Amino acid sequence: MLAFNEFKTRDDAAATLARRIGERLRMAVYRRAVASMILCGGTSPLGLFHTLRLLPLPWCLVTIVPSDERWVPVDDEESNEGMMRRELLSGEPGFAHFVSLYRHGRSPAESLPTLRASLADVPRPFDSVVVGMGDDGHTASLFPDSPDIGNALHSDAECIVQQVPSACHPRVSLTVRSLLDAREVNLLFFGARKRAVYEASLRPGPAEEYPIRALVQQPQVPVNVYWAP
């Protein structure tokens, strides 16, 4: 259920993953006339987005959900949605349906009911999920130093609010349950330091220590790892 793919360059990793996502989305549209995927923010997926947006795909039939979001306006440089709209959703990909995890003028807690309702309408299971991993083993906004990480890892809700001491803004994150409501999960990360964290996450231990464990140590959904130095 866990496949590790090593590449010489980050561009090679991004291109290979982009092709796989394209195949999954085309197959989903052919079989069900709709497709859905989860995409992560950060810097690691930029090359993936640049390759993915050039693929000839039926974008108007695709729903895209961010794995998590900082509670900042879309035009803020720290917004995952803003980054995705700039780096991926230009040209044809702009016809995709994007599910925002931010509500202007409201607090994260006040917005949870509407956020969860919008997520509940997305076709499931997700045809492809792309997540990253931080140097501390976090994925999405499931951080080991969050005081509520236990609930975040085991919640049955679609998404949760996380107050992370090391972060400047509150965050909304999809839960493990949502991330694993998928046909496959793709884990994309780069560099020797994260490789060491990934290998540590494969050893026995609680997911609270390395939240990525909740994905790489489960037997239900295939996980494909894409890594380059």
C-alpha positions as CSV (number, residue, x, y, z in Angstrom):
1,M,0.0,0.0,0.0
2,L,3.1,2.3,0.3
3,A,5.3,2.9,-2.8
4,F,8.4,5.1,-2.6
5,N,9.5,6.8,-5.8
6,E,12.9,8.4,-5.9
7,F,13.8,10.9,-8.7
8,K,17.1,12.6,-9.7
9,T,15.4,16.0,-9.9
10,R,12.4,17.8,-8.4
11,D,11.2,18.5,-11.9
12,D,11.2,14.8,-12.8
13,A,9.1,14.1,-9.6
14,A,6.6,16.8,-10.4
15,A,6.3,15.8,-14.1
16,T,5.7,12.1,-13.2
17,L,3.1,13.0,-10.5
18,A,1.4,15.4,-12.9
19,R,1.0,12.7,-15.5
20,R,-0.4,10.3,-12.9
21,I,-3.0,12.8,-11.7
22,G,-4.0,13.6,-15.3
23,E,-4.6,9.9,-15.9
24,R,-6.7,9.5,-12.8
25,L,-8.8,12.6,-13.6
26,R,-9.4,11.5,-17.2
27,M,-10.4,8.0,-16.0
28,A,-12.8,9.5,-13.4
29,V,-14.5,11.8,-16.0
30,Y,-14.8,8.9,-18.5
31,R,-16.4,6.6,-15.9
32,R,-18.5,9.1,-13.8
33,A,-18.5,12.4,-15.7
34,V,-16.9,14.1,-12.7
35,A,-13.6,14.1,-10.9
36,S,-12.3,15.5,-7.6
37,M,-8.9,16.0,-6.0
38,I,-7.2,17.5,-3.0
39,L,-4.1,19.6,-3.4
40,C,-1.7,20.9,-0.8
41,G,-0.1,24.4,-0.5
42,G,3.4,25.4,0.2
43,T,6.4,25.6,-2.2
44,S,6.9,21.9,-3.0
45,P,3.9,21.6,-5.4
46,L,4.8,24.6,-7.5
47,G,6.5,22.6,-10.2
48,L,3.6,20.1,-10.1
49,F,1.1,22.9,-10.6
50,H,3.0,24.4,-13.5
51,T,3.1,21.0,-15.3
52,L,-0.4,20.1,-14.4
53,R,-1.9,23.3,-15.8
54,L,-0.5,22.5,-19.2
55,L,-2.2,19.1,-19.5
56,P,-5.3,18.8,-21.7
57,L,-7.9,17.8,-19.1
58,P,-11.7,18.3,-18.8
59,W,-11.1,20.9,-16.1
60,C,-14.8,22.1,-16.1
61,L,-15.7,18.6,-14.7
62,V,-13.0,18.7,-11.9
63,T,-13.5,19.8,-8.3
64,I,-10.4,21.0,-6.4
65,V,-10.2,21.2,-2.7
66,P,-7.1,22.5,-0.8
67,S,-5.8,20.3,2.0
68,D,-5.7,23.2,4.4
69,E,-5.8,27.0,4.6
70,R,-4.4,29.8,6.7
71,W,-7.2,32.1,7.9
72,V,-6.1,35.0,5.7
73,P,-7.8,36.7,2.7
74,V,-7.2,35.2,-0.7
75,D,-5.1,38.1,-1.8
76,D,-2.7,37.6,1.2
77,E,0.6,36.1,0.1
78,E,0.2,33.3,2.7
79,S,-3.1,32.1,1.3
80,N,-3.0,28.6,-0.2
81,E,-6.1,29.4,-2.3
82,G,-4.4,32.6,-3.6
83,M,-1.3,30.6,-4.5
84,M,-3.3,27.9,-6.3
85,R,-5.3,30.5,-8.2
86,R,-2.0,32.1,-9.4
87,E,0.1,29.0,-10.1
88,L,-2.5,26.5,-11.3
89,L,-5.9,28.0,-12.0
90,S,-5.0,30.1,-15.0
91,G,-6.2,29.3,-18.5
92,E,-8.1,26.1,-18.9
93,P,-7.7,25.0,-15.3
94,G,-9.6,28.1,-14.2
95,F,-12.8,26.3,-15.3
96,A,-12.4,23.8,-12.4
97,H,-14.7,24.1,-9.5
98,F,-12.6,25.3,-6.5
99,V,-13.9,24.7,-2.9
100,S,-12.6,27.6,-0.7
101,L,-11.7,26.9,2.9
102,Y,-11.9,30.6,3.8
103,R,-14.9,32.8,4.6
104,H,-14.3,36.6,4.5
105,G,-15.5,38.6,7.6
106,R,-16.1,35.5,9.8
107,S,-14.1,33.6,12.3
108,P,-12.9,30.0,11.5
109,A,-15.2,28.6,14.2
110,E,-18.2,30.5,12.9
111,S,-17.5,29.3,9.3
112,L,-17.1,25.6,10.1
113,P,-20.7,24.6,9.4
114,T,-20.7,26.2,5.9
115,L,-17.2,24.8,5.2
116,R,-18.2,21.3,6.1
117,A,-21.4,21.6,4.1
118,S,-19.5,22.7,1.0
119,L,-17.0,19.8,1.4
120,A,-19.9,17.3,1.8
121,D,-21.1,18.1,-1.7
122,V,-17.8,17.2,-3.3
123,P,-17.8,13.9,-5.3
124,R,-16.2,11.1,-3.3
125,P,-14.0,9.3,-3.0
126,F,-11.4,11.8,-4.2
127,D,-9.7,10.5,-7.4
128,S,-6.3,11.9,-6.3
129,V,-5.0,13.5,-3.1
130,V,-1.7,15.4,-3.0
131,V,-0.2,16.2,0.4
132,G,3.1,17.5,1.5
133,M,5.1,17.1,4.7
134,G,6.9,19.5,6.9
135,D,10.2,19.1,8.7
136,D,8.3,18.3,11.9
137,G,6.2,15.6,10.2
138,H,3.1,17.7,9.8
139,T,0.8,17.3,6.8
140,A,-2.0,19.6,5.7
141,S,-2.4,21.7,8.9
142,L,-2.1,18.8,11.3
143,F,0.8,19.9,13.4
144,P,2.4,17.9,16.2
145,D,2.6,21.0,18.4
146,S,-1.1,21.8,18.1
147,P,-2.9,21.4,21.5
148,D,-5.8,19.8,19.6
149,I,-3.8,17.4,17.4
150,G,-5.5,14.3,19.0
151,N,-8.9,15.5,18.0
152,A,-7.7,16.6,14.5
153,L,-6.3,13.1,13.8
154,H,-9.3,11.2,14.9
155,S,-12.2,13.5,14.2
156,D,-15.1,12.3,12.0
157,A,-15.7,15.8,10.7
158,E,-14.8,17.0,7.2
159,C,-12.5,19.7,8.5
160,I,-11.4,21.2,11.8
161,V,-9.8,24.4,13.0
162,Q,-6.2,24.2,14.3
163,Q,-4.6,26.8,16.6
164,V,-0.9,26.2,16.0
165,P,1.5,27.9,18.5
166,S,4.3,28.0,15.9
167,A,2.0,29.7,13.3
168,C,0.8,33.3,13.0
169,H,-2.7,32.5,11.9
170,P,-5.5,30.0,12.8
171,R,-5.8,27.3,10.2
172,V,-8.5,25.2,8.7
173,S,-7.5,21.6,7.8
174,L,-9.1,18.6,6.3
175,T,-9.1,15.8,8.7
176,V,-7.4,12.4,8.3
177,R,-10.8,11.0,7.5
178,S,-11.3,13.4,4.6
179,L,-7.8,12.9,3.3
180,L,-8.2,9.2,3.2
181,D,-11.7,9.3,1.6
182,A,-9.7,8.7,-1.6
183,R,-8.7,6.3,-4.3
184,E,-5.1,7.1,-3.6
185,V,-2.8,9.5,-1.7
186,N,0.3,11.1,-3.2
187,L,2.9,12.4,-0.8
188,L,5.3,14.9,-2.4
189,F,8.4,16.3,-0.5
190,F,12.0,17.1,-1.2
191,G,15.4,17.2,0.5
192,A,17.5,15.1,2.8
193,R,16.0,16.5,6.0
194,K,12.4,15.6,5.1
195,R,13.6,12.2,3.9
196,A,14.9,11.6,7.4
197,V,11.6,12.7,8.9
198,Y,9.7,10.5,6.5
199,E,11.8,7.5,7.5
200,A,11.3,8.2,11.1
201,S,7.6,8.3,10.6
202,L,7.7,4.7,9.3
203,R,8.9,3.5,12.6
204,P,6.4,2.5,15.3
205,G,5.0,5.4,17.3
206,P,1.9,7.6,17.8
207,A,0.6,9.8,15.0
208,E,0.6,12.7,17.4
209,E,4.5,12.7,17.2
210,Y,4.5,12.7,13.4
211,P,1.0,13.4,12.0
212,I,2.1,12.0,8.6
213,R,2.1,8.6,10.2
214,A,-1.7,8.7,10.0
215,L,-1.4,8.5,6.3
216,V,1.7,6.3,5.7
217,Q,0.9,3.7,8.3
218,Q,-2.7,3.0,7.4
219,P,-3.6,-0.1,5.3
220,Q,-6.8,1.1,3.5
221,V,-5.7,3.6,0.9
222,P,-2.6,3.3,-1.4
223,V,0.1,5.9,-0.8
224,N,2.6,6.9,-3.5
225,V,5.6,8.9,-2.3
226,Y,7.5,11.2,-4.7
227,W,10.9,12.4,-3.5
228,A,13.9,14.1,-4.9
229,P,17.0,15.6,-3.3
